[in-house]
Amino acid sequence: MIPARHESRCCFWGVLILLAVARVGSAQVSFTEYPVPTTGSGPAYIVTGPDGAMWFTESFGNKIGRITTGGGFTEYLVPTAASSPEGIAVGPDGALWFAEQLANKIGRITTAGAFTEYSIPAVGSEPLVIVAGSDGALWFTDFAGSRIGRVTTAGGFTLYSIPTANGEPYGIAAGPDGALWFTEITAGKIGRITTAGIFSEYAVPTAGSNPDGIAAGPDGALWFTESFANKIGRITTAGAVTEFSAPTPGSQPIGIAAGPDGAMWFTGPGIGRITMAGFVSAYPLPTSGGGPLQITAGPDGAMWFTEISGNKIGRAAFSSSIPALSMWGLALLSMLTIAAGALALRRHGGGWWTIPGDTSNLR
């Protein structure tokens, strides 16, 4: 049994650690929100454009939006009415490509605002998320058709049915291995397709987790959200899956993207962050009920995200002084370890520490 005086010292050092972390967390992330000019536009997906601005889809307003890092908006009406634009990506041709979920089309818009639309050669498909592949083409998920589609910059299509029937592919990302990785919401799987059309599928350990967004991480793995399981998942290119619980119960994480700080950022009721070591933080937005949906890294070193319910584009900026302060907290943690010993750590649970507000660059 640990003497009471030693337990007191442990508590003392623990309090100092929490104060250090709290000091970091109090000013580490600042938010700016920009209302979209079109009322009820439903901003959905967002990407950094080749012109240094942020481009996003307005799923309810049927527009493609553009916002500068200074907050200036431009909106372009999609030629096909009620097309419900969703995913958007930068193509190898320097244009923005987007999925028209309800129009059965893939759209293209130049940075000057000129549109081209290509009809998908399959009736009733629902293109949802789109990404540039390593082969110079664009790849997209066909939610209703349970297919992965490929479209060249000339508008030529190839469609591949995923092995699991009615798997309902949702998010898609280009992997570090040159393949495309995607989530299967209904099947509860992570899929992989090579540019030659060869599939692999990997089951997510948590049943009914509803894998949604997916993005490549700085560690060479793919990271994904599990909205029903309230978890963030990680899968290596060899198919090994690790899951981490989100800090806020019922947060239902959806969008995810790699940040310039070496961590992954994700959406929920607010904005979340997870390091490569699995340390998770959560940050509430200034206005509640905004419904953060998708997120991406901007050219200004901040994270930009859409608020589908709040009809806003958000920006999350974080301080560059965070790692130094966090290292001070880690030094105190080492002192606690020496003072208390392994027995004390076991008594207090061990394992992962989830510290609200932590933005250390732990890996």
Secondary structure, 3 states (H helix, E strand, C coil): CCCHHHHHHHHHHHHHHHHHHHHHHCCCEEEEEEECCCCCCCEEEEEECCCCCEEEEECCCCEEEEECCCCCEEEEECCCCCCCEEEEEECCCCCEEEEECCCCEEEEECCCCCEEEEECCCCCCCEEEEEECCCCCEEEEECCCCEEEEECCCCCEEEEECCCCCCCEEEEEECCCCCEEEEECCCCEEEEECCCCCEEEEECCCCCCCEEEEEECCCCCEEEEECCCCEEEEECCCCCEEEEECCCCCCCCCCEEECCCCCEEEECCCEEEECCCCCEEEECCCCCCCCEEEEEECCCCCEEEEECCCCEEEEEEECCCHHHHHHHHHHHHHHHHHHHHHHHHHHCCCCCCCCCCCCCCCC
